[in-house]
Amino acid sequence: MADLVQLTVWRDALMAARYRGVRTVEYDGKRVTYASDGEMAAALADLNRQITGATDRISVVRIQSSKGL
């Protein structure tokens, strides 16, 4: 699996191409051509899920105690 930096680079390249209306993306010497905007959207959603999974951290810790009474 790619690291967070690589996932972010791929996502940024895909987003830039999508906003320009281009369906071909180049990164790391590789070229990918998507059939439709929907396919690009699905790829972006997958990258965003992977990025979120790589950055998920516990943000709230709740501690509960009692005196045993």
C-alpha positions in Angstrom: 0.0 0.0 0.0 1.2 3.5 -0.8 2.1 5.9 2.0 0.1 9.1 2.8 2.4 11.3 0.8 2.0 9.2 -2.4 -1.8 8.9 -2.0 -2.0 12.7 -1.6 0.1 13.2 -4.8 -2.1 10.9 -6.8 -5.3 12.5 -5.5 -4.0 16.0 -6.3 -3.0 15.0 -9.8 -6.4 13.4 -10.4 -8.3 16.4 -9.1 -6.3 18.8 -11.2 -7.0 16.8 -14.3 -10.6 16.5 -13.5 -11.0 20.2 -13.0 -9.3 20.9 -16.3 -11.7 18.5 -18.0 -8.9 16.1 -19.0 -9.4 12.4 -18.6 -5.7 11.4 -18.8 -3.5 11.7 -15.7 0.3 11.4 -15.5 2.3 10.8 -12.4 5.5 8.8 -11.5 6.0 8.3 -15.2 2.7 6.4 -15.6 -0.3 7.5 -17.7 -3.9 6.6 -16.8 -6.8 7.4 -19.0 -10.3 7.3 -17.4 -13.4 6.4 -19.5 -15.7 8.9 -17.9 -16.0 11.6 -15.2 -17.8 9.0 -13.1 -14.8 6.7 -13.2 -12.6 9.6 -12.1 -15.0 10.4 -9.3 -14.9 6.8 -8.1 -11.1 6.8 -8.2 -11.1 10.1 -6.2 -13.5 8.7 -3.7 -11.3 5.6 -3.2 -8.2 7.7 -2.8 -10.0 9.9 -0.2 -11.1 6.8 1.7 -7.5 5.5 1.7 -6.2 8.9 2.9 -8.8 9.1 5.6 -7.9 5.6 6.7 -4.2 6.5 6.8 -4.8 9.6 8.9 -7.5 8.4 11.3 -6.5 8.8 14.9 -8.4 8.6 18.1 -9.5 12.1 18.9 -11.5 11.6 22.1 -10.7 9.3 25.0 -13.3 8.9 27.7 -12.3 7.5 31.1 -15.0 6.3 33.5 -14.3 5.2 37.0 -16.2 4.5 40.2 -15.5 3.9 43.8 -17.1 0.5 43.6 -20.0 1.5 45.9 
